[in-house]
Amino acid sequence: MARAVTTQHKTIATVAAWIVALLIFFPILYTIITSFKSEQEAIQGFALIPSGTFESYTEVQAQSGYFKFFFNSVLLSVGSTVLALLVAIPAAWSMAFSPTKRTKDILMWMLSTKMMPAVAVLFPIYLIFRDTGLLDSRIGLMVMLMLINLPIVVWMLYTYFREIPGEILEAARMDGASLWNEIIYVLTPMAVPGIASTMLLNIILAWNEAFWTIRLTTTEAAPLTAFISSFSSPQGLFWAKLSAASTLAIAPILIMGWFSQKQLVRGLTFGAVK
């Protein structure tokens, strides 16, 4: 029999959750507040009430065009996600419905690649990009973002596909469906919620990727992460401008995350509770 939860326990849990959420969100909130300060105000110390000036936003936009970086971020995050799904859906299908004795080993190996420090492979990756002419190219960076997030995409889709009854796919085969028809017209429509959650998470991961986007680009393919780093110079950190640039970079993904939070939570917790 399930234990009853009292109103007091619910209240305590709610308050604790709000405290944790505010602590996590506070750095973002303070970044937004600082973006509405002048440089002089920003370096004076901690203050939650800004002067309300748009000076930093004006200077940031004048120094470097925001929309070029924004377009690159959208193109790279969406493009890498589409590429990842094209590779991951057939891979997850084969692991979920035609497993071998090595399937679990392959899944664990794929996940283990995420534990390796990115800097460990920076030198060979940089040389490959340089020799193939992919440095500062959208195609090269799109492929790179797809590869670094592919293990997570495969794992999430594999979890979704395991929840789909195999009998449905067997019935499609008996009706004469080919392998690709089975994946495209039977499996994919049934897994739309899972694919959508995976797509949203991958877009967020690709949007926030800074290590590779800064090191493999200069101007043409530079996304918003490079836009932010451009306001850190040897002369020092310009806190107000840096905060304004950061706010402009995180605003689109914050808005998207806010409106798709239920889908993201469902995707991250799918299959965790039976």
N, C-alpha and C positions, 0 to 999 in steps of 0.2 A: 504493500500500500504506500502510495506517495505521501511524503511528509508535507503537512500543510505549511504554507509560508505566511507568516503574520504580516500585518500592515507595517509594523515597526521594521521588520527585516527588509521589506520592500523599500521603505523610505531610506534606510541606511545604505542599501545597495545602490539606489538611484543617486543619492548625494555623493557617494564614493565614485560612481561612474562619471558624474559631472566634474568632480575635482580632477580626476585623471584626464578626462577629455580637455579640460581647460589648461592643464599643465602641458599637454602635448601640443595644443593649438597656440599657446601663448607666444612662442617664438615667431610664428607666422603673423599673429596679431601685432606684435611689437614691430616687426618689419614693415607692416602696412602703416602703422602710426608714424614710424621714423621717416617714411617716404614723404610725409606731409610736413616735414620740418626743413628748415634751412640747414646748411652745413654747420654753421656756428651752433645752432641749437642741438644738432645731432651729436656733436662731440662734447657738449657740456655735461652730459650725464643722463641718468635714467629719468624719464618723464613720460607720463602716459597721455598728456594733453599737448598735442602739437599746435603750431601756430596756424595750420591750415593752408599753407602756401603750396602752390603747384609748380614752384620754381624748379624743383628737381626733375619733375616729369617733362617740363619744357626743355631743360638742358639735355636730358637723356635722349629725347626724340631729335633734338638738333644735332647732337654728336653722332648718332648712328641710327639709321632707319629701323624702327622696331618691326615694321610689317614684313621686311625681307626675312628677318630671323624667324618671325612668327610663321611665315609661309613654309620655310624650311623645316621647322619643327612639326607642323601639321603633315607635310609631305613625308618626312622621315618616319614619324610615329605610325601613321596610317599605312604607308607603304610597307614598312617592316612587319606590321601586324598581318597584312594580307599575305605576304610571302610566308610568314610563319604558319599561318593557317593552311596554306596550300601544301606545305610539307607535313605539318603535324596531324592533320585530319586522317590521311592515309596511314601514317605511322601509328597513330593511336588506335585506328581501326584494326590493324594487323595484330597489335599487342593485346587488344581487348577480346577479339573474336577468333584469332588464330594464334594463340600463344604457343611458345615453345619452352623447353626447359631453361633456356637462357633469357627469356623475356624479362624476368625480375632483375637479373644481373645487368641487362642493358639499361633498364629504367634507373637502377641505382647508379650506374656509371654516368648516365646523362646528368643526373642530379648532382653527382660529385663534382662535375665540371664547374658548377656554380660556387663551389667552395674554394676554388683556386684563385689566388689574387690576380687581378687583371694585369698588374704591372709585370707579372712573371712572363707574360707572352707579348708584352708591348713591343719589344725590339723585333722579333720575327714578323709580327703582324704589320708593323710600320714598314719593314723592308718589302714585304709582299705588296702592300699598297703602293709603295714608291715605284717598284719595278713593273707593276701592271698599270700604272697611270691612274690609280683610283684615289690618290690623295686629294682631299678637298673636292670629292665628287659625291653627289647625292646617291648614286647607285651603289657605290662602295660602302658608304655609311649605312645605307638601308640594309644591305646584306649583313653587315657587321652587327647591327642592332637585332636583326632577325636571328642570327646565330647565338648571341648571348642570352636571348630570352626563349629560345626554342625549347630547352629542357622543361621550363615551367609550363609552357603551352602544351607540350606533349603530355606531361603529367596531369594537368587539369582535364584535358580532353579524354585521356585514358580513364580517369575517374568517372566522368560523365557516361562514357560509352559502356562502362561496366554495368551501369544501372539499366541499360536498355536490354530487354529480353532478346536472346539470340534467336528464338523461334520466329520472330518477325522477319529477320534477315533470311532465315532458312526458307520461309514461305515465299519471299521475293525470289530466291534462287529457283524454287520449284516452279514459279511462274515464268521463268526464263530470263530473269534480270541478269545482266552481266555484272562484273565486279564494280565497274565505275558507275553503272546505273544504280547499283545497290548502295554505294556510298553517297552519290549525289541526290538521288530521288527518294531513298528510304531512310538512311541513317542521318544525313544532315538535317532534314526537316524536323526529325524527332529530337535532335540535340540542339535546336536553335537557342534555347535559354542558356545552355552550357557554353555554346560557342560565343554567344553575346557577352557573357560574363568574362570569358577568357580573353576576348577581343578588347574589352574595356580595360582589364588589368594590364594587358600587354601594351596598350597605347600609353597608359600612365607610366609604366616602367621605361618605355622608349623615350617618352617626353622628358623624364627626369634624368636620363643617362647623361652623365657629365664627363666621365673619364675618357671614353673613346671619342665623343663628339668634339672635345677640346683638342685632343692630340692628333686627330686625323683630318682636321679641317683648318682652314685659315679665314677665307672670306666667302667663297661661292656657296658652299654647302653648310656654312655655320648656322646652327640652330640657336634657340634662346639661351641655352646653357653657356655658349660662347659669348653671347650678348651680355650676360651677367658678368662673366670673368673679365670682359674688356674694361670694366670700371674698377678693377684692381690694378694699380700701377706702382712702379718703384717709388713714385713720389708719396705714396701712402694710400690709405683707403678713404674714399669719399663716401661716408656712411649714408648720407641722405640720397645721393645719386645711386649708390649700390642698392639701397632699399627700394627706390623707385623702379630700378631695372628688375629687381627680384619680384616685386609686386606685379609688374607687367608680364613677367614670365610665368608666374604661378597662377595668375588669375584665371586663364582659360581652363586649366586642368582642375582648379578648385571648383569652378562652376560645374564642369562636367561631372566631377566626383560627387558633388552635392546632389545633383539630379539623378544620378545613377547609383546612389549608395545602397539601395535595397538590392539591386541586381548584383552589385559587387559582393555584398555580404552573403547573399545566397550562393554566389559562385565559389567564394572562399570556404564556405562551410558545407557545401553539398557533399553528401555521403558521410559526413562526420557523425551524424546521429541516425540511427536506424529506428 
